[in-house]
Amino acid sequence: MAALTTLDLGKDINVIKLAREVAIDHYPISDILNRYNITNDEWDALQEWPRFIELVEVEKQNWNSALNTNARIKLKSATLIEEWMEEGHKLLHDTSESMNSKVELIKLLGKFSGLESPAQLQGEVAGRVTINIKIGEKIHAFDGEGGEMIEAVAEDADTIEYDWEDQFPIAPTADADAIFGVE
């Protein structure tokens, strides 16, 4: 693992980052120290610093908690796959391997890289959910986050009559009148 950057230990976020990597125990300490250009003297001082010791303990508890099992499995699996990639590269270009096995390997690599299927959204998505269901002449609609069913009647295919005041009580803010020019 080559040195990527010098870690400014004067910033708390960097000390937390280092504590997390030490707590995870995924790489040898010497590799972590080399990656961030941390000297042995700095490391010795960190190991005696109560704040760093506390951070490492907290990060160990977080990492080893039952709620973090999926993250541990993902990280360890990803590392195994990354270490295997060099072998996979050799197998892919080995002339003694069958085309069938190479195709399966390419499929597997596509799956690893996410090229096999469209990207899935992660985290929260901004926006609004609206579901309209028309049964005969009656339309059932759902709008928002876990709200109630909204009943509406279709007058024609393009227009829906809806009583907003019935569903949502009027509660203007103090400055709403000024915004909309109402006196």
C-alpha positions in Angstrom: 0.0 0.0 0.0 1.7 3.2 -1.2 1.6 6.4 0.7 -1.3 8.4 -0.5 -1.2 11.6 1.6 0.1 13.1 4.7 -2.6 13.1 7.4 -2.8 16.4 9.2 -3.2 15.1 12.8 -4.0 18.7 13.9 -7.5 18.2 12.6 -9.9 16.2 14.7 -11.6 14.6 11.6 -8.2 13.1 10.5 -7.6 11.7 14.0 -11.1 10.1 13.9 -10.3 8.7 10.4 -7.1 7.2 11.6 -8.8 5.8 14.8 -11.4 4.2 12.6 -8.9 2.5 10.3 -7.0 1.3 13.3 -10.2 0.0 15.0 -11.4 -1.8 11.9 -8.1 -3.7 11.8 -8.4 -4.4 8.1 -4.8 -3.5 7.3 -1.7 -3.9 9.3 -0.8 -0.8 11.4 2.4 -0.4 9.5 0.5 -0.1 6.2 -1.9 2.5 7.6 1.0 4.5 9.0 2.8 4.4 5.6 -0.3 5.3 3.7 -0.7 8.5 5.8 3.1 9.2 6.3 2.8 9.0 10.0 6.2 8.6 11.7 6.9 6.1 14.5 7.3 8.9 16.9 3.9 10.3 16.0 2.4 6.8 16.3 3.9 6.3 19.8 2.5 9.7 20.9 -0.9 8.8 19.5 -1.0 5.6 21.4 -0.5 7.5 24.7 -3.0 10.3 23.9 -6.2 9.7 25.8 -8.4 11.2 23.1 -7.0 8.9 20.5 -7.3 5.8 22.8 -11.0 6.7 23.4 -11.7 7.2 19.7 -10.2 3.8 18.8 -12.3 2.2 21.5 -15.5 3.9 20.3 -14.7 3.0 16.7 -14.1 -0.6 17.7 -17.4 -0.8 19.4 -19.2 0.7 16.3 -17.3 -1.6 13.9 -18.1 -4.7 15.9 -21.7 -4.0 16.7 -24.4 -6.3 15.5 -25.9 -3.4 13.5 -22.7 -3.2 11.4 -22.5 -6.8 10.3 -23.4 -5.9 6.7 -20.8 -3.2 6.4 -18.1 -5.6 7.8 -19.1 -8.3 5.3 -19.1 -5.9 2.4 -15.7 -4.5 3.3 -14.1 -7.9 3.8 -15.8 -9.3 0.6 -14.7 -6.3 -1.4 -11.1 -6.7 -0.2 -11.1 -10.4 -1.1 -12.4 -9.6 -4.5 -9.8 -6.8 -5.0 -7.0 -9.2 -4.0 -8.4 -11.8 -6.4 -8.6 -9.4 -9.4 -5.0 -9.9 -10.3 -5.6 -13.7 -10.6 -8.8 -13.0 -12.5 -6.8 -10.9 -15.0 -4.3 -13.7 -15.5 -7.1 -16.2 -16.0 -8.9 -14.0 -18.5 -5.8 -13.8 -20.7 -4.7 -17.4 -20.2 -4.9 -19.1 -23.6 -5.4 -22.5 -21.9 -8.7 -21.4 -20.4 -11.9 -22.1 -22.3 -14.0 -19.3 -23.8 -16.9 -20.4 -21.7 -15.0 -19.9 -18.5 -13.7 -16.5 -19.7 -17.3 -15.4 -20.5 -18.4 -16.5 -17.0 -15.5 -14.5 -15.5 -16.4 -11.4 -17.6 -20.0 -11.8 -16.3 -18.7 -12.0 -12.7 -16.5 -8.9 -13.2 -19.4 -7.0 -14.7 -21.5 -7.9 -11.7 -18.7 -6.7 -9.4 -18.3 -3.4 -11.2 -22.0 -2.7 -11.5 -22.0 -2.8 -15.3 -24.3 -5.8 -15.3 -27.4 -3.9 -14.2 -28.6 -0.3 -14.1 -27.4 1.7 -11.2 -29.7 1.8 -8.2 -30.3 4.9 -6.3 -28.8 5.0 -2.9 -30.0 7.0 0.1 -33.0 9.2 0.2 -34.5 10.5 -3.1 -35.9 14.0 -3.1 -39.3 14.4 -4.6 -42.8 13.4 -4.1 -44.7 10.2 -4.5 -48.2 10.3 -6.1 -50.2 7.1 -7.0 -53.4 7.3 -8.9 -55.7 4.3 -9.4 -58.8 4.5 -11.5 -61.5 1.9 -10.9 -64.4 2.5 -13.1 -65.3 6.2 -12.7 -63.8 6.5 -9.3 -60.1 7.5 -8.8 -58.2 6.6 -5.6 -55.1 8.6 -5.1 -52.2 8.6 -2.6 -50.0 11.6 -2.2 -47.1 12.1 0.0 -45.4 10.3 2.8 -47.6 7.8 4.6 -50.6 10.0 4.4 -54.2 8.9 4.1 -56.0 7.9 1.0 -57.3 10.9 -0.9 -60.7 10.4 -2.4 -61.5 12.2 -5.7 -64.1 11.8 -8.4 -63.2 12.1 -12.1 -65.4 14.5 -14.0 -63.8 13.6 -17.3 -60.6 11.8 -18.3 -58.5 15.0 -18.0 -60.0 16.7 -15.0 -60.3 15.7 -11.3 -62.3 17.8 -8.9 -60.7 17.9 -5.5 -61.5 19.8 -2.3 -58.0 20.8 -1.0 -59.4 22.7 2.0 -61.3 19.6 3.1 -58.1 17.5 3.1 -55.6 20.1 4.2 -56.6 22.8 6.8 -55.7 26.3 5.9 -52.8 27.4 8.1 -50.9 30.3 6.5 -47.7 31.5 7.9 -47.5 35.1 9.2 -45.6 36.2 6.0 -47.8 34.3 3.5 -50.1 37.2 3.0 -47.2 39.5 2.1 -45.8 36.9 -0.3 -49.0 36.5 -2.2 -50.0 40.2 -2.0 -53.1 39.6 0.2 -54.0 42.4 2.6 
